[in-house]
Amino acid sequence: MRGVVLSLRREKILLLADTHVGYEVELRRERGINVMSQTRKLIDGVLELVDHHGVTSVAILGDVKHELPVPRESVEEVKTFLRAVARKIPLLLIPGNHDSLLQEIASGIEGVEVAPARGVLLERYLLFHGHVKPAKEDLERAEGVIMGHTHPAVVIRDELGYAVKEPAILKIYASRTKICKALYEEPCKRRGKIKVVVLPASHPLITGVDVREIPKMAAEGRTFLKYIEWDPESVEIYLTDFTFVGTLSDITNVA
């Protein structure tokens, strides 16, 4: 499962990130790789999770679509994906950096809501993609942040040296005070630690970025993770079935 289920008092929400519908267009156009459309596989995967977990809604935390700068070839695929999921269950979209014209594409599709890119605060949790600055008042109130954008993955190597890369979920314990000072140049009213959960990409052809490379990538990129002080002992890594792999310190030392 490339996501998490968020259980609130009255709702049970399936959270996914980075579905990148239409990714195959870039593979074909930019890299000369002809791959069959994965949209049907994405739809079936989401609906299977909906049924399995009995959720009340689905939220996609950014990069719903892939094609940039202006979607041309993939528009109908994106609409097909949104209609198929929304026919089954309410669908909330939080725009990411790939989601140009998402509001226009989703317009008129019943059951689809497009939220602000700065995110949505649901009870104790702030949901957003991770490429823009969240509202300060939301970050102050949240106990946890759940985001996408970074596509974390972990390399697993056996005793013979055979290695596979698997999508991963990160759980990071970070200083709210340091994040607020870095983002807003002033402290938040609420202090202490905040939990940041980073979801993997949901598209079946995207494995992700080795978690050992993410701190350096975050420091150089446009991501919320840029404002986190990376303590390897405070970064927990899980496979998508929630198997605990270890901390970032553990896998860095093993490597």
DRENTOR-123751 format. One line per 8 residues: number of its first residue (from 1); their letters; for each residue x, y, z of N, C-alpha, C. Coordinates in Angstrom, 2 decimals. Each point is the difference from the previous one (the first is absolute). Layout:
# DRENTOR-123751
NUM = A = X/Y/Z/X/Y/Z/X/Y/Z; ...
END
This chain:
# DRENTOR-123751
1 = MRGVVLSL = 0.84/-1.19/0.00/-0.84/1.19/0.00/0.88/1.24/0.00; -0.09/0.81/-1.02/0.84/1.20/-0.07/-0.75/1.20/0.58; -0.37/-0.10/1.25/-0.74/1.08/0.64/-0.32/-0.38/1.43; -0.81/0.83/0.65/-0.41/-0.27/1.38/-1.48/0.30/0.14; -0.60/-0.61/0.99/-1.40/0.29/0.33/-0.02/0.87/1.24; -0.61/1.16/-0.13/-0.12/0.95/1.10/-1.38/-0.15/0.63; -0.03/-0.45/1.25/-1.27/-0.20/0.70/-0.29/1.20/0.89; -1.07/0.70/-0.32/-0.46/1.13/0.80/-1.26/-0.41/0.74
9 = RREKILLL = -0.61/0.94/0.69/-1.18/-0.37/0.80/-1.16/-0.48/-0.87; -0.23/0.66/-1.12/-1.15/-0.34/-0.83/0.38/-0.51/-1.38; 1.29/0.01/-0.28/0.44/-0.36/-1.34/1.18/-0.96/0.05; 0.18/-0.69/-1.11/1.14/-0.88/-0.20/0.48/0.29/-1.42; 1.15/0.68/-0.10/0.44/0.54/-1.28/1.24/-0.74/-0.50; -0.07/-0.46/-1.23/1.17/-0.59/-0.64/0.85/1.12/-0.58; 1.24/0.12/0.47/0.92/1.03/-0.46/1.02/-0.60/-0.96; 0.05/0.54/-1.20/0.97/-0.40/-1.01/0.74/1.24/-0.48
17 = ADTHVGYE = 1.10/-0.20/-0.65/0.75/1.14/-0.55/0.59/-0.37/-1.35; 0.16/1.01/-0.84/0.78/-0.14/-1.22/-0.48/-1.14/-0.90; -1.26/0.06/-0.39/-0.51/-1.00/-0.95/0.57/0.23/-1.40; 0.39/1.24/-0.32/0.68/0.31/-1.27/-0.69/-0.63/-1.20; -1.31/0.15/-0.07/-0.75/-0.53/-1.15/0.55/0.64/-1.28; 0.33/-0.83/-0.98/0.56/0.50/-1.25/1.52/-0.01/-0.04; 0.64/-0.60/0.98/1.45/-0.10/0.04/0.55/-0.68/-1.26; -0.79/-0.91/-0.56/0.45/-0.74/-1.19/0.21/0.93/-1.20
25 = VELRRERG = -0.71/1.14/-0.01/0.18/0.97/-1.08/1.43/0.52/0.00; 0.52/0.33/1.19/1.38/0.49/0.07/0.99/-1.09/-0.38; -0.26/-1.23/0.45/0.91/-1.09/-0.36/0.10/-0.15/-1.52; -1.13/0.12/-0.65/-0.02/-0.15/-1.45/0.62/1.21/-0.70; -0.39/1.20/0.43/0.40/1.22/-0.68/1.46/0.37/0.27; 0.43/-0.12/1.27/1.32/0.48/0.38/1.07/-1.09/-0.03; -0.40/-1.25/0.21/1.01/-1.06/0.12/-0.12/-1.09/-1.07; -1.04/0.10/-0.83/-0.17/-0.99/-1.05/-0.40/-1.37/0.50
33 = INVMSQTR = -0.59/-0.05/1.20/-0.42/-1.27/0.59/-1.51/-0.13/-0.15; -0.44/-0.99/-0.75/-1.44/-0.21/-0.22/-0.55/-0.95/1.05; -0.80/0.55/0.88/-0.58/-0.78/1.10/-1.52/0.10/-0.10; -0.66/-1.11/0.26/-1.47/0.02/0.01/-0.51/0.92/1.10; -1.15/0.59/-0.22/-0.61/0.86/1.01/-0.19/-0.77/1.31; 0.35/0.65/1.09/-0.15/-0.60/1.34/-1.25/0.51/0.71; -0.82/0.79/-0.71/-1.14/0.64/0.66/-0.99/-1.01/0.55; -0.30/-1.04/-0.78/-0.94/-1.01/0.46/0.54/-0.72/1.23
41 = KLIDGVLE = 1.31/-0.26/-0.01/0.63/-0.66/1.15/-0.07/0.89/1.23; 0.20/1.30/-0.19/-0.12/0.95/1.10/-1.42/0.01/0.57; -0.97/0.08/-0.89/-1.41/0.02/0.43/-0.32/-1.26/0.79; 0.35/-1.15/-0.55/-0.30/-1.27/0.68/0.69/-0.08/1.35; 1.24/0.51/0.07/0.72/-0.03/1.26/-0.65/0.86/1.07; -0.43/1.20/-0.39/-0.66/0.89/0.96/-1.32/-0.60/0.47; -0.81/-0.50/-0.93/-1.31/-0.54/0.37/0.13/-1.26/0.85; 1.04/-0.77/-0.25/0.24/-1.19/0.83/0.31/0.40/1.43
49 = LVDHHGVT = 0.80/1.05/0.17/0.32/0.49/1.34/-1.24/0.57/0.68; -0.82/0.70/-0.76/-1.25/0.55/0.54/-0.86/-1.11/0.58; -0.16/-1.07/-0.76/-0.83/-1.12/0.45/0.65/-0.73/1.19; 1.29/-0.22/-0.10/0.70/-0.78/1.04/-0.04/0.70/1.35; 0.15/1.34/0.00/0.10/0.72/1.26/-1.32/0.66/0.41; -1.01/-0.07/-0.84/-1.30/0.57/0.34/0.07/1.47/0.31; 0.73/0.76/-0.82/0.18/1.42/0.26/-1.22/0.79/-0.46; -0.11/1.24/0.50/-1.14/0.86/-0.35/0.35/1.00/-1.10
57 = SVAILGDV = 1.30/0.22/-0.23/0.43/0.91/-1.06/1.46/-0.27/-0.33; 0.44/0.60/-1.11/1.40/-0.11/-0.44/0.56/1.40/-0.17; 1.22/0.23/0.45/0.70/1.26/-0.23/1.33/-0.29/-0.68; 0.27/0.73/-1.08/1.27/-0.15/-0.70/0.83/1.25/0.28; 1.17/-0.20/0.59/0.80/1.11/0.48/0.98/0.49/-1.07; -0.55/0.43/-1.10/0.80/0.67/-1.00/0.56/-0.86/-1.12; 0.33/0.67/-1.10/0.46/-0.64/-1.24/-0.97/-1.09/-0.41; -1.27/0.40/-0.05/-1.05/-0.89/-0.49/0.32/-0.38/-1.44
65 = KHELPVPR = 0.38/0.99/-0.80/0.36/-0.18/-1.39/1.51/0.20/-0.16; 0.51/-0.31/-1.19/1.44/0.11/-0.20/0.41/1.01/-1.06; -0.70/0.04/-1.12/0.47/0.73/-1.17/0.15/1.50/0.26; 1.15/0.52/-0.35/0.32/1.42/0.14/0.59/0.52/-1.32; -0.09/1.34/-0.24/-0.63/1.01/0.86/-1.51/0.05/-0.14; -0.49/-0.29/-1.21/-1.45/0.00/-0.23/-0.42/-1.39/-0.44; -0.94/-0.62/0.70/-0.43/-1.35/-0.38/-0.74/0.00/-1.33; 0.46/-0.82/-0.93/-0.67/-0.13/-1.29/-0.39/-1.45/-0.24
73 = ESVEEVKT = 1.02/-0.86/-0.06/-0.25/-1.40/-0.32/-0.69/-0.76/1.13; 0.18/0.46/1.24/-0.46/-0.80/1.15/-1.30/0.50/0.62; -0.60/1.06/-0.52/-1.19/0.58/0.63/-1.11/-1.02/0.15; -0.30/-0.74/-1.04/-1.09/-0.97/0.07/0.31/-1.13/0.97; 1.27/-0.38/0.09/0.38/-1.03/0.97/-0.24/0.49/1.42; 0.36/1.26/0.25/-0.21/0.56/1.34/-1.49/0.04/0.33; -0.80/0.44/-0.97/-1.45/0.05/0.23/-0.57/-1.40/0.22; 0.47/-0.97/-0.76/-0.45/-1.39/0.18/0.31/-0.49/1.41
81 = FLRAVARK = 1.21/0.29/0.47/0.41/-0.39/1.35/-0.89/0.64/1.06; -0.21/1.31/-0.12/-0.80/0.71/1.00/-1.45/-0.49/0.01; -0.58/-0.17/-1.18/-1.40/-0.47/-0.07/-0.15/-1.38/0.60; 0.94/-0.89/-0.31/-0.11/-1.39/0.47/0.07/-0.08/1.52; 0.90/0.77/0.61/0.12/-0.04/1.46/-1.18/0.72/0.65; -0.37/1.17/-0.55/-1.07/0.80/0.61/-1.37/-0.64/-0.15; -0.17/-0.88/-0.98/-1.28/-0.74/-0.09/-0.18/-0.93/1.20; 1.12/-0.41/0.57/-0.02/-0.95/1.11/-0.01/0.71/1.36
89 = IPLLLIPG = 0.76/1.12/0.09/0.24/0.59/1.31/0.42/1.46/-0.18; -0.33/0.90/0.96/0.44/1.39/-0.11/1.52/0.11/-0.08; 0.47/0.93/-0.84/1.43/0.12/-0.30/0.46/1.44/0.23; 0.98/0.16/0.87/0.59/1.31/0.29/1.38/0.07/-0.65; 0.25/1.06/-0.76/1.28/0.19/-0.67/0.70/1.22/0.59; 1.24/-0.17/0.44/0.81/1.12/0.46/1.09/0.20/-1.04; -0.02/1.11/-0.73/0.91/0.16/-1.15/1.48/-0.05/0.38; 0.77/-0.60/-0.91/1.45/-0.03/0.13/0.64/0.81/-1.12
97 = NHDSLLQE = 1.31/-0.10/-0.11/0.72/0.79/-1.00/-0.25/-0.47/-1.43; -0.54/-1.20/-0.19/-0.33/-0.49/-1.34/-1.46/0.28/-0.38; -0.74/0.64/0.88/-1.46/0.06/-0.19/-0.50/1.29/-0.64; 0.71/0.50/-1.00/-0.50/1.14/-0.77/-1.33/-0.36/-0.65; -0.95/0.91/0.08/-1.34/-0.14/-0.58/-0.82/-1.14/0.61; 0.39/-0.46/1.19/-0.75/-1.09/0.62/-1.44/0.42/0.31; -0.18/1.24/0.47/-1.34/0.48/0.31/-0.89/-0.04/-1.23; 0.55/0.41/-1.15/-0.77/-0.01/-1.24/-0.30/-1.43/-0.45
105 = IASGIEGV = 0.96/-0.88/0.14/-0.20/-1.39/-0.41/-1.07/-0.67/0.86; 0.02/0.29/1.29/-0.95/-0.64/0.93/-1.37/0.66/0.00; -0.10/1.17/-0.61/-1.26/0.75/0.00/-1.13/-0.83/-0.60; -1.11/-0.05/0.72/-1.17/-0.71/-0.50/-0.03/-1.49/0.30; 1.07/-0.53/0.59/0.01/-1.42/0.36/-0.57/-0.14/1.41; -1.16/-0.59/0.09/-0.69/-0.12/1.29/0.80/-0.84/0.97; 0.09/0.48/1.23/0.69/-0.75/1.04/1.46/0.36/0.17; 0.50/0.95/-0.83/1.40/0.42/0.08/0.08/1.42/0.56
113 = EVAPARGV = 0.83/0.20/1.01/0.25/1.32/0.56/1.48/0.31/-0.11; 0.33/1.19/-0.46/1.39/0.43/-0.09/0.27/1.01/1.12; 0.94/-0.32/0.86/0.32/0.83/1.17/1.10/1.00/-0.35; 0.27/0.95/0.89/1.13/0.92/-0.22/1.33/-0.75/0.04; 0.98/0.47/-0.76/1.31/-0.65/-0.04/0.73/0.09/1.34; -0.36/1.00/0.83/0.67/0.15/1.30/-0.43/-1.07/1.00; -1.04/-0.76/-0.36/-0.35/-1.15/0.82/-1.32/0.12/0.72; -0.34/-1.08/0.67/-1.27/-0.11/0.74/0.31/-0.54/1.39
121 = LLERYLLF = -0.53/0.65/1.02/0.14/-0.48/1.37/-1.24/-0.80/0.36; 0.17/-1.29/0.23/-1.09/-0.88/0.41/0.26/-0.43/1.43; -0.77/0.59/0.90/0.19/-0.23/1.44/1.46/0.24/0.37; 0.77/-1.03/0.29/1.37/0.19/0.48/1.05/-0.11/-1.09; -0.42/-0.21/-1.24/0.96/-0.31/-1.06/-0.06/1.01/-1.15; 1.17/0.47/-0.40/0.12/0.89/-1.15/0.38/-0.84/-1.22; -0.84/0.06/-1.03/0.23/-0.75/-1.22/0.38/0.98/-1.11; 1.12/-0.24/-0.65/0.37/0.82/-1.16/1.04/-0.76/-0.81
129 = HGHVKPAK = 0.36/0.57/-1.17/0.94/-0.70/-0.87/1.43/0.13/0.50; 0.38/1.20/0.40/1.33/0.19/0.54/0.89/0.91/-0.81; -0.54/0.62/-1.05/0.83/0.86/-0.85/-0.20/1.49/0.27; -0.99/0.34/0.83/-0.25/1.39/0.35/-0.05/0.16/1.52; 0.06/1.25/0.45/-0.02/0.29/1.43/-1.42/-0.14/0.53; -0.23/-0.84/1.02/-1.35/-0.10/0.57/-0.35/1.25/0.79; -1.28/0.20/0.27/-0.42/1.13/0.82/0.55/-0.17/1.42; 0.54/1.06/0.55/0.63/-0.06/1.33/-0.98/-0.48/1.07
137 = EDLERAEG = -1.24/0.48/-0.08/-0.96/-0.40/1.03/-0.33/-1.49/-0.08; 0.06/-0.58/-1.20/-0.23/-1.44/-0.14/1.16/-0.79/0.59; 1.22/0.45/-0.27/1.17/-0.69/0.53/0.05/0.10/1.53; -0.47/1.11/0.54/-0.03/0.16/1.45/-0.99/-0.95/0.65; -1.10/-0.24/-0.65/-1.06/-0.83/0.60/0.21/-1.49/-0.22; 0.73/-0.36/-1.04/0.13/-1.41/-0.38/0.91/-0.77/0.96; -0.39/-1.24/0.27/0.87/-0.92/0.73/0.89/-0.77/-0.97; -0.47/-0.10/-1.23/0.77/-0.73/-1.00/-0.23/0.58/-1.38
145 = VIMGHTHP = 1.00/-0.15/-0.86/-0.08/0.41/-1.40/0.11/-1.26/-0.85; -0.86/-0.13/-1.00/0.07/-1.12/-0.93/0.14/0.58/-1.40; 1.01/-0.43/-0.74/0.33/0.62/-1.28/0.52/-1.05/-0.99; 0.21/0.46/-1.24/0.59/-0.83/-1.03/1.23/0.70/-0.55; 0.08/0.10/-1.33/0.96/0.84/-0.71/1.40/-0.61/-0.15; 0.47/-0.73/1.01/1.40/-0.40/0.02/0.24/-1.42/-0.52; -1.04/-0.82/-0.08/0.09/-1.38/-0.54/1.04/-0.85/0.73; -0.09/-0.16/1.32/1.03/-0.78/0.70/-0.02/-1.48/-0.38
153 = AVVIRDEL = 1.19/-0.58/-0.03/0.17/-1.43/-0.25/1.21/-0.47/0.78; 0.07/-1.30/0.26/1.11/-0.56/0.76/0.62/-1.15/-0.80; 1.32/-0.05/0.01/0.73/-1.08/-0.67/0.25/-1.11/1.02; -0.44/-1.21/-0.35/0.17/-1.16/0.88/0.96/-0.96/-0.69; 1.06/-0.39/0.70/1.04/-0.85/-0.57/0.15/-1.26/0.85; 0.07/-1.17/-0.65/0.17/-1.24/0.77/1.48/-0.34/0.14; 0.28/-1.14/0.65/1.39/-0.35/0.30/0.82/-0.33/-1.24; -0.67/-0.26/-1.12/0.69/-0.28/-1.26/0.25/1.26/-0.82
161 = GYAVKEPA = -0.53/1.13/0.49/0.18/1.25/-0.71/-1.13/0.36/-0.93; -1.01/-0.87/-0.09/-1.16/0.32/-0.85/-0.80/1.12/0.65; -0.35/1.01/-0.80/-0.67/1.18/0.56/-1.29/0.29/-0.75; -1.00/0.43/0.74/-1.24/0.49/-0.58/-0.32/1.35/0.64; -0.68/0.84/-0.77/-0.45/1.28/0.55/-1.51/-0.04/0.14; -0.49/0.30/1.20/-1.42/-0.08/0.30/-0.52/1.36/0.46; -1.23/0.37/-0.44/-0.60/1.22/0.53/-0.09/-0.06/1.52; 0.15/1.14/0.64/0.04/0.03/1.46/-0.80/1.17/0.55
169 = ILKIYASR = -0.36/-0.13/1.26/-0.67/1.06/0.75/0.98/0.50/1.05; 0.16/1.32/0.10/0.86/0.59/1.02/-0.83/0.59/1.12; 0.47/-0.20/1.21/-0.57/0.68/1.17/1.15/0.76/0.66; -0.12/1.32/0.02/1.07/0.87/0.47/-0.49/0.78/1.22; 0.78/-0.03/1.08/-0.31/0.79/1.19/0.87/1.26/-0.06; -0.64/1.16/-0.17/0.73/1.24/-0.24/-0.41/1.08/1.00; 0.84/1.00/0.11/-0.28/1.13/0.88/-0.94/0.99/-0.68; -1.18/0.18/0.57/-0.96/0.97/-0.54/0.59/1.42/0.06
177 = TKICKALY = 0.71/0.30/1.09/0.57/1.33/0.18/1.00/0.32/-1.11; 0.87/-0.93/-0.32/1.02/0.23/-1.02/-0.64/0.11/-1.39; -1.03/-0.81/-0.24/-0.69/0.08/-1.29/-0.65/1.37/-0.15; -0.68/0.47/1.04/-0.70/1.29/-0.07/0.98/1.15/-0.20; 1.12/-0.03/0.70/0.98/1.07/-0.16/0.56/0.00/-1.42; 0.23/-1.19/-0.55/0.54/-0.09/-1.36/-1.02/0.43/-1.04; -1.27/-0.35/0.22/-1.05/0.31/-0.97/-0.51/1.43/0.09; -0.23/0.44/1.25/-0.71/1.27/0.20/0.85/1.07/0.69
185 = EEPCKRRG = 1.24/-0.35/0.35/0.93/0.90/0.68/-0.51/0.44/1.37; -0.84/-0.82/0.58/-0.47/0.23/1.36/-0.52/-1.33/0.55; 0.01/-0.16/1.31/-0.44/-1.26/0.58/-1.51/-0.18/-0.09; -0.42/-1.25/0.02/-1.43/-0.30/0.11/-0.42/0.12/1.46; -1.27/0.22/0.22/-0.51/0.08/1.37/0.14/-1.34/0.71; -0.14/-1.06/-0.76/0.12/-1.34/0.57/1.41/-0.52/-0.23; 0.57/-0.60/1.03/1.38/-0.47/-0.09/0.05/-1.52/0.06; 1.20/-0.54/0.12/0.17/-1.44/0.10/0.18/-0.66/-1.36
193 = KIKVVVLP = -0.08/-1.32/0.00/0.20/-0.79/-1.21/-1.27/-0.07/-0.83; 0.19/-0.16/-1.30/-1.12/-0.27/-0.90/0.39/-1.19/-0.86; -0.96/-0.86/-0.27/0.25/-1.20/-0.80/-0.29/0.29/-1.46; 0.94/-0.30/-0.87/-0.16/0.21/-1.43/0.04/-1.38/-0.69; -1.09/-0.33/-0.69/-0.07/-1.28/-0.73/0.07/0.30/-1.49; 0.93/-0.68/-0.68/0.19/0.21/-1.43/-0.41/-1.29/-0.72; -1.01/0.13/-0.89/-0.52/-1.16/-0.71/0.77/-0.23/-1.30; 0.06/-1.25/-0.45/0.67/-0.29/-1.27/-0.90/0.33/-1.18
201 = ASHPLITG = 0.57/0.00/-1.19/-0.79/0.20/-1.22/-0.92/-1.20/-0.21; -1.23/0.29/-0.42/-0.99/-1.06/-0.22/0.05/-0.59/-1.40; 0.61/0.72/-0.96/0.04/-0.52/-1.37/0.83/-1.28/-0.04; -0.51/-1.07/-0.61/0.69/-1.29/0.04/1.36/-0.04/-0.68; 0.30/0.96/-0.88/1.30/0.02/-0.68/1.04/0.87/0.71; -0.41/0.68/1.06/0.93/0.87/0.73/0.38/-0.67/1.31; 1.27/-0.40/0.11/0.48/-0.61/1.24/0.35/1.07/1.02; 0.83/0.95/-0.40/0.31/1.10/0.90/1.48/0.28/0.16
209 = VDVREIPK = 0.29/0.86/0.97/1.35/0.48/0.28/0.53/-0.68/1.25; 1.21/-0.52/-0.07/0.64/-0.63/1.15/-0.04/0.96/1.19; -0.53/-0.47/1.12/-0.18/0.87/1.17/1.33/0.59/0.48; 1.10/-0.67/-0.28/1.31/0.53/0.41/0.36/1.26/-0.78; -0.62/0.18/-1.16/0.29/1.17/-0.83/-0.96/1.17/0.28; -1.09/-0.27/0.72/-1.03/1.02/0.17/0.47/1.22/0.81; 0.76/-0.15/1.09/0.44/1.21/0.72/0.75/0.98/-0.90; 0.91/-0.49/-0.83/0.75/0.88/-0.90/-0.92/0.59/-1.06
217 = MAAEGRTF = -0.89/-0.83/-0.55/-0.93/0.47/-1.01/-0.94/1.06/0.58; -0.45/-0.21/1.24/-0.91/0.94/0.65/0.69/1.34/0.22; 1.26/-0.03/0.38/0.74/1.24/0.26/0.13/0.86/-1.25; -0.02/-0.64/-1.15/0.20/0.72/-1.26/-1.31/0.27/-0.75; -1.10/-0.55/0.49/-1.24/0.06/-0.77/-1.07/0.85/0.63; -1.16/-0.01/-0.66/-1.16/0.76/0.47/-0.95/-0.98/0.69; 0.23/-0.18/1.28/-0.79/-0.97/0.76/-0.05/0.41/1.47; -1.09/-0.34/0.65/-0.16/0.24/1.44/1.14/-0.66/0.78
225 = LKYIEWDP = 0.51/-1.11/-0.51/1.06/-0.72/0.70/1.30/0.80/0.07; 0.11/1.04/-0.79/1.18/0.87/0.03/0.14/0.69/1.35; -1.12/0.17/0.70/-0.01/0.77/1.24/0.08/-0.89/1.24; 0.29/-1.27/-0.23/0.13/-0.96/1.10/1.47/-0.25/0.28; 0.39/-0.04/1.26/1.34/-0.41/0.37/0.04/-1.53/0.00; 0.80/-0.56/-0.88/0.00/-1.45/-0.19/0.87/-0.69/1.06; -0.65/-0.59/0.98/0.67/-0.85/0.97/-0.27/-1.45/-0.43; 1.00/-0.72/-0.49/-0.24/-1.35/-0.52/-0.67/-0.94/0.99
233 = ESVEIYLT = 0.20/0.25/1.30/-0.64/-0.85/1.02/-1.49/0.27/0.11; -0.46/1.16/-0.51/-1.40/0.39/0.14/-0.80/-0.21/-1.28; 0.60/-0.71/-0.97/-0.68/-0.29/-1.26/-0.25/-1.50/-0.08; -1.26/-0.41/0.12/-0.37/-1.41/-0.07/-0.45/-0.36/-1.41; 0.38/-1.19/-0.45/-0.28/-0.43/-1.37/-0.85/-1.28/0.05; -1.10/0.03/-0.76/-0.91/-1.13/-0.06/-0.23/-0.39/-1.46; -0.18/-1.30/-0.25/-0.48/-0.43/-1.30/-1.48/0.33/-0.10; -0.57/-0.15/-1.18/-1.40/0.39/-0.18/-0.98/-0.94/0.71
241 = DFTFVGTL = 0.47/-1.17/0.46/-0.85/-0.86/0.84/0.23/0.28/1.47; 0.74/1.10/0.29/0.30/0.49/1.35/1.01/-0.84/0.75; 0.75/-0.84/-0.72/1.15/-0.66/0.59/1.05/1.06/0.34; 0.47/-0.01/1.24/1.00/0.98/0.43/1.37/-0.44/-0.48; 0.65/0.82/-0.82/1.32/-0.32/-0.55/1.10/0.43/0.97; -0.19/1.14/0.64/1.00/0.55/0.90/-0.01/1.51/-0.11; 0.93/0.63/0.69/0.14/1.45/-0.12/0.96/0.31/-1.16; 0.03/1.27/-0.38/0.94/0.42/-1.04/1.43/-0.26/0.46
249 = SDITNVA = 0.24/0.14/1.29/1.33/-0.30/0.55/0.33/-1.47/-0.20; -0.95/-0.89/0.25/0.22/-1.45/-0.14/0.44/-0.36/-1.40; -0.77/0.47/-1.00/0.29/-0.44/-1.37/1.23/0.71/-0.56; 0.29/1.19/0.50/1.23/0.69/-0.44/1.22/-0.73/0.53; -0.05/-0.47/1.24/1.11/-0.72/0.59/0.21/-1.36/-0.66; -1.12/-0.66/-0.37/0.10/-1.30/-0.68/0.63/0.18/-1.36; -0.43/1.06/-0.72/0.53/0.25/-1.33/1.50/0.30/0.05
END
